[in-house]
Every structure is written in structure tokens, then in C-alpha cells.
């Protein structure tokens, strides 16, 4: 019985800590989630659109398309004249960022105003590289709301003045699973940012104030 009680107490304490950290992460950045109208008044260096899956035919998945539409809308509303597309281009046969840039160009945004971060392999790496490679100091983050809390928490922990615009106009398959996984991810990154490890790749600086075509491949 003592062993069972110990396990139950330990499990309860673990769940409590997990939920406590999750709640802290969300609460600490709640005020950084703003409306499209307010975003236009921030004077942000760039609008950072976080990558998501692309289809085999080279088109963005539903989640990514939602993010891109919001990024384009913010650009057209004057939130910033720079878009930073950050995603996974770690293999020749898988490329999120060129799909993202093409989508924005097709919506009327000049190529030179769109930067690609080919090594945004995680939310943490996207934020780190936005700061160190693209020299962004103030950003507007675009992603689904469940993901936005963690993205903003990481950015703020890395010293970036970050805001986010929440949007969820469609429902997605597997929402319950993603929400549960995101709780664990928030806890992981809560500790991860304490140590601030370098991302997979760094490289030369490409200031967001310059020409986005420098990131073309």
C-alpha cells in the first residue's frame, strides 16, 4: 500500500506541475495576443509566419494556408512591410518555405519583401534565428492560437518584443491530440529556453531590413 500511495502522490504532483507550467506559459503571454487592427500600430520589423505541412503537389496544407492568409492580410493592413517565412527545408524533397513564399507572391506581395528561413525546424529555432540571423527585434507571430502561446513565450524569453494575432477560422482533424501534445511542448520549452542552446544551423546574418531575395535558393 505504501508503494501505491507513493506512486499516486508522485503522479499527482507530476500532473500538477505539468498543468501549472502550462498555465503559467499561457498566462504570461496572454496580453501579447492582439487584434489585426492593433497589429498595424506595433511598428514591427516583420510578420513571422511559422511553417506547417505541405502537400505532395506543392500546395500548403489547410493549417499552413490559414497562417499564410493571415500573414498576407497583416502585410496588406500595414502591420509590417516584411514577411519572414520560417519552416522546414532540411531536405531537397521537402520544402515548406518556398511554398510559403510563392503563395504570398501569388497574393500580390513583392518577392523582395519576403524572406525565407530554410532552417526553422522548430518553434524555438524559428525564434532564435529570427533574432540572430534576421536581426528582428520586434515581430508579429502568425500561427493557430493553441500554438501561439508557446511561440510568444519562446520569443519573449529570447528577448524579442513579440506580439501574436490569433485566428482559427476552420476546424482541423486531430485537434484534441494537438492540444494535448502542445501542453507537453509548452512544458518542454519552458525549460529549454532557460539554457538557450544554439539551433541546428546559424550562418551569416541577413537583416530583415534588407532584400528578401537574398534568401532565395
N, C-alpha and C positions, 0 to 999 in steps of 0.2 A: 504493500500500500504506500509506503514512503517513497518508493521509486516512482510509482504512478503519480503521486501528488507532486513530486519534484518536476516530472515531465510536464504535467499540466500547468504548473506555475511558470516554468520556463517558457512554454509555448504561449501562454497568455501574455507574459512580459514581452516576448518577441513580437507578437502581433500588435501589442500596444505601442511598442517603439516604432514599428513599421508605419502604423497609421498616424502616429504623432509626427514623424518626419514628413510623411506625405502631406499632412495638413499644414505643417509649417511652410513647406515649399510653396504650396498653393497660396496660402495667406500672405506670404511675404512679397509676392509679385502681383497680387490681385489688382492693386491700384495702377499697375503699369499696362493693363489691358484697356485700350481706348477705342473710341469710335473712328470711323473713316474721316469724319469732319474734323475731329481733334488731331488726327494724324497729320493733316495738312498744315498744322500750326507748329509742329515739333521742330522743324528745321533739320531733319535727319540727313545724315550723309548718304544713306542708301536704304532701299527696301530689300530686305533679305528674305528670299523665298527658299524655304527648305525643301529638298528633293523628296521624292517618293517614287513608287514603282512606275515603270514604263512598259507598255505592251510590246509584244514581239514585232508588231507592224510599225513601231517607232512613234506611237502616239502616247500621250500621257494617260495614266490611269485616272479613274474618277477623282480620287483624292488629290492627285497632283494637279489635275485640271482645275479643281476648286481653288487650290493655292495660287495657281498662275492667274486665274481670273481676278482674284483679289489683289494680287500684286500689280497687275495691269491697271486695275481700277484705281489703286492708290497712286500709281505713277501719273495717270491722267488727271487725278484730283489735285496734283501738285504736292503730294507728301514728300517726294524727292524726285530728282531727275535721273537717279541711278538705280538700276536693279542689279542685285547680286544673286545669281542662281547658284545655289550650293547643293551638290549632290554627289552621287557615286559614279565616277568614271574610271574605276580601277581596272577595268578590262576592256579590251578592244571591242568585244561583242556586247558590252552593256554600257550605255551612256545616257545618264539622266540629264546632264546639264545642257548638251547640245539640243536635245528635245525641248527643254525648257526655253532656251534662247530662241529657237526657231518659232515656238508658239508665240512668244512675246513680239518678235519681229512681224509675224503674220497679223498681229493685232495693232500694228502701226508704230511700234516703238523702235527708234533708230538703233542699229546694231552697236554703234559706239557707246551707247548709254547702258548696254547690258554686259555685265561681267559674269564670267563663269568660274566657279571654284570647283575644279575637277576632283578634288580630294576631300570633299565634305562627306566623309564616310560615316559620321555620326553627328548627332546634335552638338555634342561637345566640340568635335573637330571643326564643325562649321563655324561656331562662335569664336574659337581660338584663332582660326585662320582669318576670319573677318577682321579681327583686331590686329593680328601680327603681319599678315600678308597684304591685306587690302586697306589697312590703316583706318578702319572705320571706328569712329568714337561714339557716334550716336546712330542707332539703327531702329528701323521698324521691322519686326519679325512677322512673317506670314506663315501660318500653319493652322491646322484644326485646333479648336480650343483645348481639347484634352491634352494636346502636345505642347500648347503654348506656355503653360505654367513652367514646365521644365526648361524649355528653351530660354525663357526670360530669366529664370533663376540662374542658369549657367552663365548667360551673358552678363548679368549684374555681378555675379561672383568673380568674373574675369575683368571687371572694371569698365564694362561697356554700358553706356547710357542707352538702355533698350526699352522700347515700347512694343506692344503687340496689338494686332487687330484680330478680334475673334470673329469667326464665321463658321457656320455649319448649315449650309442650305439643303444638304441632302443627307440621307441616312446611308451608312455603309455596312457591308457584311462584316460580321465578326466584331461588332462594337464592344460587346461585353468582354471579350478576350483582350482587345486592345486596351480597354480601360484598366483591367486587372494587371496587365503587363506594364502599363505606364506607371502604376503605383510602385512596382519594383524598380523601374528605371529611375523614378524620382529619388528613391532612397539610394540607389547606386550612385547617381550623380551628385547627390548631397555630399557624399564622402569623397567622390572623385575630384571635385573642384577644390577640396582642401589641399590636395597635393599638386594640382595643376601640371600634370605630365604633358610633355610635348605631343602633338598629334603625329599621325603616321608620316606625313610629309610637311615640310615647311617650304623653303625655297626663296626666290627673290621677291622683293616687295613689289606689289602692283597697286599703287594707291587708287582708291575708288574715285578720286577726283580726276583721274586721267582718262585714257581711252580704253573702253571695254573690249575693243578688238584685239588688244594685246593678249587676251586670254583665249583667243580662237586657236584651234588646233587643225 
